[in-house]
Each structure stands twice: as C-alpha cells, then as structure tokens.
Amino acid sequence: MCIRRICDSCVQGILAIGLLVALLALIAPMVAMANDFPSKSFTLIVPFAAGGSADVQARLIAKGLSKRLGKPVVVDNRPGAGGTIGAALAARAPADGYTLLSSNFSMLVSEPLLQSNATIDLRRELTPVILTTEQSLVLVVPQNSSVKDLKDLISQARAQPEKFTYASWGEGSSAHLMGEMLQSATRTTLIHVPYKGSTPAITDMIGGHVSMMFGSPFGTMAHIRAGRLRALAVTGSKRMSALLNVPTLTEQGIAGLELRVWTCLMVPVKTPKDIISRLHSEISAVLDSPEFVRAAEDDGVEVVGGSPQELATRIESDVALIEKLVKTMNLKRNQ
C-alpha cells in the first residue's frame, strides 16, 4: 500500500514536471520575443489609396514610430473592397507586433452591419492598439448648386423626390450611413451613388454630377476654402474649429445625427499583450507630438489616443448604436 502511494506520488510529480516543462517551452519564445522587440522593420498596412486622410495620418505615425523604436516602419497601401483586402492581409500576418493595420469606423462598425457577404470579421481577427483621431463629417454641395443652405436642401428635396443624389466612398461607409440617416430624419428621398474612394466622389460633385456628400474634413476643406464646394452643416455635437461659421445639424433642427467617425490602429488578434502595450506607449507619444497635432488640426481632425480597452469599448458601443439605427431605418444589407 505504501509503495503504491509512493509510486502514485512519483507519477503525479513526473506529470507535474512534464506539464511545467511544456508550459515553459510555450512561454519561453514569447518572453524572448518580447525582450528582443523590436528586432526588425515594421509594416503599417493602409487599406486605402495613397494620398487620402488615412494614408497621411499613417505616414506621420510611421515616421514618428520609426524614430522612437529605431526601426523602419514601412507604409503598405493595399486599397480595394472597402478595406477588406488590406485587413485580410493584416489578419493573416504573424502575431508578433511587426504588422499593424490602419482601420476606421466604416471598416469596424458600419460596413459589417450593412454587408451580408463580408469575408472577414475584423473584430475577431484583429485586436485594438489605440484610437488615433476622431472627426465630424461635413455636408457639402457644389458651389454652383441652387441649394444655399440646409433648409433649402430639405425643401428642394421634398419638392423633387428622387432627384437629389448623394455620393459616398462605398457601400457601408460612414458617408453612406449619414446620407441614409439624413433622408430618414428629414423625410426626403435621396439616391445613393457609391464611388471607389472619396477623391472621385468629390471630383464628380465639383463637376455637378452629384448633388451632395458627407465628406471628411481632409477631403473637402481645400475645396471649401477655394470656393468649389459649399459647406451646409457638420455632424457632431459642436462646431468644427476649422469651420466655425458652419452650424451643426443639431443646431439646424435635425437631432440624432451627432455621429463622429474615427481612425485607429489594430494588430493580429494573438499579438502578446506586452508587445501591444509597448506599441501603444510609443504611438501615444507620436500622437502627442507637435508635428502630429499640428497636422491633425490642419486637416480638421482631433487627436484622441486612449487605452486599447477604451478603443474596444468604443467599437462595441458604436456597433450597438449603428445596429439600432440600421434596424430603425430598415436599411438594406448589401449583397
């Protein structure tokens, strides 16, 4: 009996040691990876064309991050399919912290809710690092439009159903969502015209081929200042500092359209927490730099920052909000 108990104890001890060795074998590479980080260059995937707001912000972050970490940070533009091509590339990358994705409100919130054929679930495949910037959208019309203000737009749209069109940079984008919300709130009928990017949408609107658009400050500000576009309203609860003479939609009697959109950085979902923490700390410092803050102000966007958990919370709260709006307005899911 005593011998059996001793043997049983020996077996249990051997098993415990075996499990400990196996656990250490799993942990050791991760510890070594975290201690050596960074040991090579980084890739920051931007799932949009070069020259846009997301691209400009990403390049500023890449420049600052490279200086702080002492390693090259290469911006890789992978446009197409509403950002899905670049997102899928990031999700398939090794979860070692060397591949980051520039993402945004449309990719993580509105597009998944309005598309039934999504090929990737970003909220499952990627994990948050930091919320970078936030911005209101600007409702603009061509300078030669007969529409002079928001009240005039609503009046004309009601008098001429289905004549007014609004552009967006794709199905499920924030510009698309805001157009749907506006017509629901004003009881008008507006025709959605999706484009493959904001630049061609704005070009067509300046040319008079589209009636209006909810554009980003980055894409519209220069045209507003040059007199090619006229700003009628901004989203959000307060006026934009760069457009103080343009009232919010709420100020003009249209409540519930205070939506502000944002950009963020994500990494593959199994990236070690220590590495995410390091990336977050370094990127936070870049966002606080005078160069980045000045560039953000020039583009009409607001630097945000915050913890990875705060970004995760923001994503989920916005998903709940937009999901409710989609159901309330009976928006159709795109095939």
Phi, psi and chi 1 to 4 in degrees:
 res  aa     phi    psi   chi1   chi2   chi3   chi4
   1 MET       -  -45.3 -177.9   69.6   70.2      -
   2 CYS   -65.7  -40.4  -69.4      -      -      -
   3 ILE   -62.7  -40.8  -66.3  174.0      -      -
   4 ARG   -63.0  -43.0  179.2  178.4  -63.5  176.0
   5 ARG   -63.7  -40.8  -73.2  177.2  179.6  173.2
   6 ILE   -63.4  -41.8  -67.4  171.7      -      -
   7 CYS   -64.0  -43.4  -70.6      -      -      -
   8 ASP   -60.4  -41.9  -72.5  -15.4      -      -
   9 SER   -63.5  -40.2  -62.2      -      -      -
  10 CYS   -62.8  -44.8  -69.5      -      -      -
  11 VAL   -60.6  -45.7  169.8      -      -      -
  12 GLN   -61.8  -40.0  -69.2  174.7    1.9      -
  13 GLY   -64.4  -43.1      -      -      -      -
  14 ILE   -62.7  -42.6  -67.7  170.6      -      -
  15 LEU   -62.6  -42.6  -72.2  174.4      -      -
  16 ALA   -62.0  -42.8      -      -      -      -
  17 ILE   -64.7  -40.6  -67.4  171.2      -      -
  18 GLY   -61.2  -43.9      -      -      -      -
  19 LEU   -63.9  -40.5  -71.8  171.6      -      -
  20 LEU   -63.4  -43.1 -179.6   59.7      -      -
  21 VAL   -62.7  -43.1  170.5      -      -      -
  22 ALA   -63.2  -41.2      -      -      -      -
  23 LEU   -64.7  -43.4 -177.4   60.0      -      -
  24 LEU   -63.3  -35.5  -71.0  173.4      -      -
  25 ALA   -65.0  -33.2      -      -      -      -
  26 LEU   -76.4  -39.9  -71.2  172.4      -      -
  27 ILE   -76.6  -36.5  -67.0  174.8      -      -
  28 ALA   -53.3  -47.9      -      -      -      -
  29 PRO   -61.4  -37.2  -22.1   33.8      -      -
  30 MET   -68.0  -39.7  -68.9 -171.3  -71.6      -
  31 VAL   -64.7  -43.8  171.7      -      -      -
  32 ALA   -62.8  -41.7      -      -      -      -
  33 MET   -62.4  -43.3 -178.2  170.3   65.2      -
  34 ALA   -66.6  -38.5      -      -      -      -
  35 ASN   -69.2  -33.5  -71.2  -22.7      -      -
  36 ASP   -84.8   -8.6  -67.3  -18.9      -      -
  37 PHE   -73.8  129.9 -174.1   86.3      -      -
  38 PRO   -94.5  146.9   32.8  -33.0      -      -
  39 SER  -123.1    0.7   61.2      -      -      -
  40 LYS  -155.3 -178.8   60.8 -179.7 -178.7  178.4
  41 SER   -74.9  159.8   62.2      -      -      -
  42 PHE  -108.7  158.6  -65.7   80.2      -      -
  43 THR  -123.8  125.4  -62.0      -      -      -
  44 LEU  -109.7  106.0  173.9   49.3      -      -
  45 ILE   -82.0  126.4  -63.3  174.3      -      -
  46 VAL  -112.2  111.1  178.9      -      -      -
  47 PRO   -81.3   29.8   30.0  -33.6      -      -
  48 PHE  -137.4  166.4  -53.0  104.3      -      -
  49 ALA   -67.2  155.7      -      -      -      -
  50 ALA   -65.6  146.2      -      -      -      -
  51 GLY   101.3  -16.1      -      -      -      -
  52 GLY   -82.2  177.6      -      -      -      -
  53 SER   -59.6  -46.1  177.3      -      -      -
  54 ALA   -61.7  -38.9      -      -      -      -
  55 ASP   -67.3  -44.8  178.2   64.4      -      -
  56 VAL   -62.1  -45.5  171.3      -      -      -
  57 GLN   -62.0  -43.7  -72.0 -174.8   35.9      -
  58 ALA   -61.7  -39.0      -      -      -      -
  59 ARG   -69.5  -35.4  -69.9 -179.0 -174.1  -81.8
  60 LEU   -66.7  -41.7  -76.7  172.2      -      -
  61 ILE   -64.8  -43.0  -68.7  172.2      -      -
  62 ALA   -60.5  -42.7      -      -      -      -
  63 LYS   -62.1  -48.1  178.7 -177.7  175.8 -178.9
  64 GLY   -67.3  -40.5      -      -      -      -
  65 LEU   -66.2  -38.4 -166.5   58.1      -      -
  66 SER   -61.9  -41.3  178.3      -      -      -
  67 LYS   -64.3  -40.9  -72.5 -179.0  179.4  178.9
  68 ARG   -75.3  -34.9  -66.5 -169.5   62.2   81.9
  69 LEU   -95.8  -13.7  -67.7  175.9      -      -
  70 GLY    73.3   20.1      -      -      -      -
  71 LYS  -133.4  148.9  -61.5  -66.7  179.7 -178.2
  72 PRO   -62.9  141.2  -19.5   32.0      -      -
  73 VAL  -120.8  107.7 -179.7      -      -      -
  74 VAL   -94.6  125.0  179.5      -      -      -
  75 VAL   -84.4  124.5  174.0      -      -      -
  76 ASP  -116.3  104.1 -176.0    5.5      -      -
  77 ASN   -78.8  121.7  -65.9   92.0      -      -
  78 ARG  -130.9   70.8  -64.8  -62.3 -178.1  105.5
  79 PRO   -73.2  162.9   29.9  -36.7      -      -
  80 GLY   124.5  147.9      -      -      -      -
  81 ALA    55.5   41.1      -      -      -      -
  82 GLY    63.4   25.2      -      -      -      -
  83 GLY    96.2   -6.3      -      -      -      -
  84 THR   -65.8  -36.1  -58.0      -      -      -
  85 ILE   -61.7  -50.3  -67.0  174.4      -      -
  86 GLY   -66.2  -38.9      -      -      -      -
  87 ALA   -63.6  -42.0      -      -      -      -
  88 ALA   -64.5  -37.8      -      -      -      -
  89 LEU   -63.4  -42.7 -174.2   65.1      -      -
  90 ALA   -65.7  -41.9      -      -      -      -
  91 ALA   -64.4  -30.9      -      -      -      -
  92 ARG   -85.8   -8.4  -69.0 -165.1  -63.0  -94.0
  93 ALA   -71.0  156.6      -      -      -      -
  94 PRO   -58.0  139.7  -24.7   35.0      -      -
  95 ALA   -85.0   63.7      -      -      -      -
  96 ASP  -119.4    5.7   55.0    8.7      -      -
  97 GLY    88.4   -3.7      -      -      -      -
  98 TYR   -92.6   -3.6  -68.9   97.7      -      -
  99 THR  -124.8  121.9  -59.5      -      -      -
 100 LEU  -119.4  155.2  -61.2   95.0      -      -
 101 LEU  -121.6  130.7  174.5   72.4      -      -
 102 SER   -83.6  117.8  172.2      -      -      -
 103 SER  -125.6 -179.6 -168.2      -      -      -
 104 ASN  -157.6 -179.0   60.0   25.9      -      -
 105 PHE   -56.1  -46.5  170.7   88.7      -      -
 106 SER   -60.8  -47.8  -68.1      -      -      -
 107 MET   -65.9  -38.2  -68.7  174.5   60.1      -
 108 LEU   -94.5  -21.6  -70.0  163.6      -      -
 109 VAL  -119.1  -69.3  178.5      -      -      -
 110 SER   -73.6  -43.5   59.7      -      -      -
 111 GLU   -62.1  -45.9  -71.6  176.9   16.0      -
 112 PRO   -59.7  -29.6  -25.5   36.1      -      -
 113 LEU   -80.2  -20.7  -67.9  173.6      -      -
 114 LEU  -108.4   -0.1  -70.4  171.7      -      -
 115 GLN  -121.7  127.9  -66.3  178.9   -7.0      -
 116 SER   -94.3   -7.0   58.7      -      -      -
 117 ASN  -114.1   29.7   60.1  -14.2      -      -
 118 ALA   -60.3  135.6      -      -      -      -
 119 THR   -95.9   -7.5   57.4      -      -      -
 120 ILE  -148.4  140.0 -178.0  171.5      -      -
 121 ASP  -101.7   97.8 -174.0  -17.6      -      -
 122 LEU   -62.2  -33.7  -63.5 -171.9      -      -
 123 ARG   -72.1  -16.4  -60.0 -156.1  -57.1  -82.4
 124 ARG   -97.4  -33.9  -71.6 -178.5  178.9  -87.4
 125 GLU   -87.0  -19.7  -59.3  -68.5  -22.5      -
 126 LEU  -128.1  158.5  -60.3  164.5      -      -
 127 THR  -128.0  145.8 -166.3      -      -      -
 128 PRO   -68.7  146.5  -19.4   32.9      -      -
 129 VAL  -114.2  -55.5  176.5      -      -      -
 130 ILE  -165.1  144.0 -168.8  168.2      -      -
 131 LEU   -81.6  123.7 -171.9   63.8      -      -
 132 THR   -94.1  -58.9   52.3      -      -      -
 133 THR  -138.5  163.2   60.5      -      -      -
 134 GLU  -138.4  149.4 -174.6  178.9   42.7      -
 135 GLN  -155.0  154.5   61.7 -175.9  -49.8      -
 136 SER   -83.4  163.0  -62.2      -      -      -
 137 LEU  -102.6  153.2  -64.7  179.4      -      -
 138 VAL  -113.9  124.0 -172.5      -      -      -
 139 LEU   -82.9  116.0  175.9   58.9      -      -
 140 VAL  -125.6  154.5  -69.1      -      -      -
 141 VAL  -131.4  161.1  -63.8      -      -      -
 142 PRO   -61.1  148.9  -22.1   33.0      -      -
 143 GLN   -60.6  -32.6 -176.0   61.0   35.6      -
 144 ASN   -88.3    9.8   60.7    0.9      -      -
 145 SER   -68.0  149.2  171.3      -      -      -
 146 SER   -73.9  -12.5   60.7      -      -      -
 147 VAL   -78.6  121.9  172.2      -      -      -
 148 LYS  -101.0  -27.9  -56.6  -54.6  177.9 -174.0
 149 ASP  -154.9  179.8   53.2   33.2      -      -
 150 LEU   -63.8  -42.3 -176.7   60.9      -      -
 151 LYS   -59.1  -40.5 -176.8  177.9  179.3 -179.1
 152 ASP   -65.8  -40.1 -165.7   18.3      -      -
 153 LEU   -61.5  -47.3 -174.7  151.8      -      -
 154 ILE   -62.6  -43.1  -63.9  170.1      -      -
 155 SER   -61.5  -47.6  175.9      -      -      -
 156 GLN   -67.7  -38.8  -70.0 -167.4   39.6      -
 157 ALA   -65.1  -36.6      -      -      -      -
 158 ARG   -71.6  -34.1  -73.8  175.2  176.8  168.5
 159 ALA   -75.6  -24.9      -      -      -      -
 160 GLN  -129.6   71.7  -55.4  171.9   75.8      -
 161 PRO   -54.3  136.7  -23.2   34.4      -      -
 162 GLU    68.4   10.3  -60.0 -172.2   11.0      -
 163 LYS   -87.5  -31.8  176.8 -176.3  176.3 -178.3
 164 PHE   -84.7  132.3  -81.1   74.9      -      -
 165 THR  -114.6  152.4   55.5      -      -      -
 166 TYR  -132.0  137.5   72.0   95.0      -      -
 167 ALA   -91.2  157.5      -      -      -      -
 168 SER  -149.0  170.1   81.6      -      -      -
 169 TRP   -96.9   29.9   50.7   86.8      -      -
 170 GLY   138.3  156.6      -      -      -      -
 171 GLU   -60.1  130.3  -60.6  -83.0    1.8      -
 172 GLY    84.7   -2.3      -      -      -      -
 173 SER   -71.9  165.7   66.1      -      -      -
 174 SER   -63.4  -32.4   51.3      -      -      -
 175 ALA   -65.5  -38.9      -      -      -      -
 176 HIS   -64.9  -47.4  174.0 -156.3      -      -
 177 LEU   -60.1  -44.1 -176.0   63.3      -      -
 178 MET   -65.5  -36.1  -76.8  -54.8  -54.4      -
 179 GLY   -62.5  -41.1      -      -      -      -
 180 GLU   -67.0  -40.0  -65.8  -68.2  -28.3      -
 181 MET   -65.9  -38.3  -68.4  170.0   67.6      -
 182 LEU   -64.9  -45.8  179.2   65.2      -      -
 183 GLN   -69.8  -29.9   67.0  172.4  -31.9      -
 184 SER   -68.5  -43.0  175.7      -      -      -
 185 ALA   -70.6  -28.6      -      -      -      -
 186 THR  -104.7   -0.6   58.1      -      -      -
 187 ARG    54.9   48.7  -60.0 -174.2  -57.0  -79.8
 188 THR  -118.1  169.1   53.9      -      -      -
 189 THR  -117.5  113.3  -59.1      -      -      -
 190 LEU  -120.4  140.9  -51.8  171.2      -      -
 191 ILE   -98.0  124.3  -53.7  -57.3      -      -
 192 HIS   -80.6  130.3  179.1 -143.8      -      -
 193 VAL  -123.0   98.6 -177.6      -      -      -
 194 PRO   -81.1  143.5   28.0  -32.8      -      -
 195 TYR  -122.5  166.1  -72.8   81.1      -      -
 196 LYS   -92.1   64.7  -65.9 -178.6  178.4  179.6
 197 GLY   122.6  157.7      -      -      -      -
 198 SER   -76.0  -30.1   59.8      -      -      -
 199 THR   -61.9  -50.9  -60.5      -      -      -
 200 PRO   -64.8  -30.5   19.9  -31.7      -      -
 201 ALA   -65.4  -46.4      -      -      -      -
 202 ILE   -66.7  -39.0  -69.2  172.4      -      -
 203 THR   -59.4  -45.4  -60.9      -      -      -
 204 ASP   -66.9  -34.6  -98.8   15.9      -      -
 205 MET   -70.1  -41.2 -170.9  169.1   54.2      -
 206 ILE   -60.1  -36.0  -68.8  172.6      -      -
 207 GLY   -76.8   -2.3      -      -      -      -
 208 GLY    84.5   12.7      -      -      -      -
 209 HIS   -86.2  -15.8  -56.8  -64.4      -      -
 210 VAL  -132.6  145.7 -169.7      -      -      -
 211 SER   -76.0  -38.9  -55.1      -      -      -
 212 MET  -164.4  175.2   61.1 -175.1 -174.3      -
 213 MET  -166.3  145.0  177.0 -177.3 -179.7      -
 214 PHE   -91.6  103.1  -81.5   96.7      -      -
 215 GLY  -107.4  164.9      -      -      -      -
 216 SER   -78.3  152.7   70.6      -      -      -
 217 PRO   -57.0  -39.5  -25.3   34.8      -      -
 218 PHE   -58.8  -43.9  177.0   87.5      -      -
 219 GLY   -79.6  -23.7      -      -      -      -
 220 THR  -107.4  -24.0   58.9      -      -      -
 221 MET   -56.5  -48.0 -159.5   71.1   71.2      -
 222 ALA   -61.3  -37.4      -      -      -      -
 223 HIS   -73.7  -32.3  -61.1  -65.0      -      -
 224 ILE   -66.7  -46.2  -66.6  170.5      -      -
 225 ARG   -65.4  -32.3  -70.5  168.9  179.2  160.7
 226 ALA   -83.8   -5.0      -      -      -      -
 227 GLY    83.5   14.0      -      -      -      -
 228 ARG   -87.5  -24.4  -69.5 -175.5  -72.0  -91.8
 229 LEU  -128.9  152.6  -65.4  174.7      -      -
 230 ARG  -117.0  126.5 -175.5 -175.3  -52.7  121.2
 231 ALA   -87.0  128.0      -      -      -      -
 232 LEU  -101.8  -31.2  -55.1 -176.5      -      -
 233 ALA  -167.2  164.0      -      -      -      -
 234 VAL  -127.8  152.2  -63.1      -      -      -
 235 THR   -81.5  177.3   65.0      -      -      -
 236 GLY    94.9  173.3      -      -      -      -
 237 SER   -92.5   -8.8   59.0      -      -      -
 238 LYS  -141.2  161.2   60.9 -178.6 -179.5 -179.9
 239 ARG   -70.2  154.2  -63.1 -169.2 -175.9 -165.6
 240 MET   -78.3  139.1  -73.8  175.6   49.1      -
 241 SER   -62.8  -29.6   58.1      -      -      -
 242 ALA   -81.5  -13.0      -      -      -      -
 243 LEU  -137.0   59.1  -68.4  171.9      -      -
 244 LEU   -64.9  -20.5  -72.5  174.6      -      -
 245 ASN   -86.1   -2.3   62.0  -36.9      -      -
 246 VAL  -103.4  116.5 -179.9      -      -      -
 247 PRO   -74.1  158.2   26.5  -33.5      -      -
 248 THR   -74.0  165.6   66.0      -      -      -
 249 LEU   -63.1  -38.5  -71.4  163.2      -      -
 250 THR   -61.9  -42.6  -57.2      -      -      -
 251 GLU   -60.1  -27.0  -73.8 -179.2  -83.8      -
 252 GLN   -97.7   17.3  -60.3 -177.4   74.8      -
 253 GLY    91.9    8.0      -      -      -      -
 254 ILE  -112.3   98.6  -57.0  178.7      -      -
 255 ALA   -85.6  158.7      -      -      -      -
 256 GLY    88.7    3.0      -      -      -      -
 257 LEU  -115.4   43.9  -84.2   70.6      -      -
 258 GLU   -87.3   14.1  -67.7   85.3    7.1      -
 259 LEU   -56.0  131.1 -177.9   69.3      -      -
 260 ARG  -121.8  137.8  -78.1  166.3   60.7   84.1
 261 VAL  -104.1  163.4  -62.9      -      -      -
 262 TRP  -145.0  165.5   38.7  -98.3      -      -
 263 THR  -122.1  158.2   57.7      -      -      -
 264 CYS  -155.0  174.9   66.3      -      -      -
 265 LEU  -120.7  137.6  -68.3  175.1      -      -
 266 MET  -128.9  162.6  -49.2  -78.0  -78.2      -
 267 VAL  -136.2  163.8  -69.2      -      -      -
 268 PRO   -52.8  146.7  -29.3   37.3      -      -
 269 VAL   -62.6  -28.0   70.7      -      -      -
 270 LYS   -96.6   15.7  -67.1 -177.1  180.0 -180.0
 271 THR   -62.5  131.5  -58.4      -      -      -
 272 PRO   -56.8  143.8  -26.9   35.7      -      -
 273 LYS   -63.0  -34.4  -69.6 -176.9  178.7  179.7
 274 ASP   -62.1  -38.9  -73.7   -8.5      -      -
 275 ILE   -72.3  -40.3  -71.8  178.9      -      -
 276 ILE   -60.5  -41.8  -68.1  176.0      -      -
 277 SER   -61.3  -41.5  179.4      -      -      -
 278 ARG   -65.7  -46.2  176.1   74.0 -174.4  -80.5
 279 LEU   -60.4  -44.1  -72.3  170.8      -      -
 280 HIS   -59.6  -44.8  173.7  -91.4      -      -
 281 SER   -62.5  -45.0  176.0      -      -      -
 282 GLU   -70.5  -40.5  -58.3  -65.5   -8.8      -
 283 ILE   -68.5  -36.3  -64.8  168.6      -      -
 284 SER   -57.5  -42.2  -67.8      -      -      -
 285 ALA   -64.4  -37.9      -      -      -      -
 286 VAL   -64.7  -43.1  174.7      -      -      -
 287 LEU   -63.9  -30.0  -62.6 -177.6      -      -
 288 ASP   -82.8   -8.0  -71.7  -22.6      -      -
 289 SER   -68.7  144.9   67.9      -      -      -
 290 PRO   -55.4  -36.3  -25.5   34.9      -      -
 291 GLU   -63.0  -45.8 -177.7 -179.2    9.0      -
 292 PHE   -70.9  -43.3 -168.9   87.9      -      -
 293 VAL   -61.0  -42.8  171.7      -      -      -
 294 ARG   -64.0  -43.3 -177.2  167.4   55.9 -108.1
 295 ALA   -64.7  -39.3      -      -      -      -
 296 ALA   -63.6  -44.8      -      -      -      -
 297 GLU   -62.3  -40.2  -70.6  175.2  -11.6      -
 298 ASP   -62.7  -31.2  -70.3  -16.3      -      -
 299 ASP   -92.1    0.7  -68.3  -19.7      -      -
 300 GLY    77.4   22.9      -      -      -      -
 301 VAL  -115.8  161.5  -58.7      -      -      -
 302 GLU  -114.4  128.9  179.0 -177.9  -26.7      -
 303 VAL   -71.8  134.6  179.2      -      -      -
 304 VAL  -114.8  -67.8 -176.6      -      -      -
 305 GLY    78.8 -150.8      -      -      -      -
 306 GLY   102.7  169.8      -      -      -      -
 307 SER   -79.1  163.6   68.7      -      -      -
 308 PRO   -56.9  -38.1  -27.7   36.6      -      -
 309 GLN   -66.6  -36.6 -176.5   54.5   50.2      -
 310 GLU   -65.0  -37.1  -74.4  173.9  -41.0      -
 311 LEU   -66.1  -44.0  171.6   54.4      -      -
 312 ALA   -59.1  -42.1      -      -      -      -
 313 THR   -64.8  -42.1  -59.9      -      -      -
 314 ARG   -62.0  -42.9  177.6   65.8  179.7  -89.5
 315 ILE   -59.8  -49.7  -67.8  170.1      -      -
 316 GLU   -66.3  -38.4  -65.7  -51.4  -45.0      -
 317 SER   -68.0  -38.1   64.1      -      -      -
 318 ASP   -70.6  -35.2  -82.2    1.4      -      -
 319 VAL   -61.0  -44.8  165.5      -      -      -
 320 ALA   -62.2  -41.4      -      -      -      -
 321 LEU   -65.1  -49.1  171.0   65.5      -      -
 322 ILE   -71.8  -34.3  -59.2  -53.6      -      -
 323 GLU   -61.6  -40.1 -171.8  170.4   34.8      -
 324 LYS   -64.9  -42.4 -178.3  178.5  178.9  179.9
 325 LEU   -64.1  -42.0  -70.9  171.6      -      -
 326 VAL   -60.3  -42.1  167.6      -      -      -
 327 LYS   -70.6  -43.0  -69.0  178.5  179.4  178.8
 328 THR   -62.1  -42.2  -59.6      -      -      -
 329 MET   -88.8   -2.5  -64.9 -174.7  -65.7      -
 330 ASN    56.2   44.2 -166.0   29.8      -      -
 331 LEU   -69.1  140.7  -64.4 -177.0      -      -
 332 LYS   -82.7  137.0  -57.5  -61.6 -178.2 -178.0
 333 ARG   -78.5  138.0  -67.5  174.1   64.8   88.8
 334 ASN   -84.4  139.2  -56.8  -52.9      -      -
 335 GLN   -84.2      -  -59.5  -59.9  -44.1      -
